[in-house]
Amino acid sequence: MKKILTLLSISFLMFMFGRLTTGVNQDATEENIEISTSYIIEGDYIQSDIDYQSEAVYIKSTYKPNMSTSKIKHLLIYINGLCEHYNLNYNLVKSVISTESGWNYKAKSGAGAKGLMQIMKACATDYKTPHSEMYDPYVNVTIGIKYLSKLTKRFEDTQTALVAYNEGPRHAERYKREYIDNSRYVHKVMTNFLTFEPMEGLAYND
């Protein structure tokens, strides 16, 4: 009888310990899911008053790119004009640049992506532009904005479009919703998005 009671006691303690451990993991998982699915980024262009000088100062001080504040300012003006033309969220583009290159126009990835928006050779070719020109900030953002705008129109939400931008459209089409919502790349872009405009362009899910 004592052995049975002892076994029951041990089993109960192990059960409770398992519940406590599982509870912590579930809470953490639910928190991660809440972070990724509680809001979405509006992909379309939003008309607003923009303080280009303040934004340029912020980018220069935060990312320390090898560009003057004046050049960053005029690049931002150019980016906003393209975003309006191609109906793309201006803050989204800034967030992608921050995530992809940290505003280093000379950045190059191990896979060969170049410049501010990390344009691959195949993408440059699709837009009939030499890949060697991707270190030119103006050429780079032109191709990047065209491509990202195309993706936001192709996919039903901005998160999926971002995964397509990062990993390729064919991969994004095959991924399940859970993968899209918990993509580390998407989380990084969203985090950068909130540093530029905490409320503008942000739609909350019910």
C-alpha positions, 0 to 999 in steps of 0.5 A: 500500500505504501508503495502504491501511495508513494508511486501515486504521489510521485506521479502527481508531482510529475504531473503538476511539474509538467503542467507548470512547465507546459504552462510557461511554454504555452504563455510564451508561445501565445505571447509570440503569436499575439505579437505577430497577429495583433496588427498588420501593416497597411501596404498602400500609400498613405498621404501625410505630412513628413518631416524629412529633416527629422527622419534623416537625422534619426536615420543618420544617428541610428544607423550611421550610414556612409551618407550625409544627412542632406543626402539621406533627406533628399533620398527620402523625398525621392522614396516618398515620391516613388511610393506615392506613384506605385501606391506603396506605404512609405514607412514600409519601404523605410522599414525594409531598408532598415531591416535589409541593409541598415541604410548601408548603400554598399551592403552586399549579402553572401547570396549576392544581394546588393544595396539599400534594399538588397536587390538580387541579380535576377530581380535587377534583370527582371527590371532590365537594370544592370546589377552593377548599378544596385550600389546607386541608392536611387537606382536601388530603391527604384527597383526595390519599390517597384518589386515590393509594390508588385508583391503587395498587389500579388499577395493578400496581406503585407506580411506575406508580401514581405516573406515573398520579398525576403525568400521569394514569391514561390516559397511564400505561396507554399507557406502556411499562415503560422509560418508567415505570422511568426516570420522573424523577418516580418517581425524585424520589419514591423519593429522598424515600422513602429520606430518610424510611425507608431500609429500611422499605417497601422491597422489593428485586428479585432 
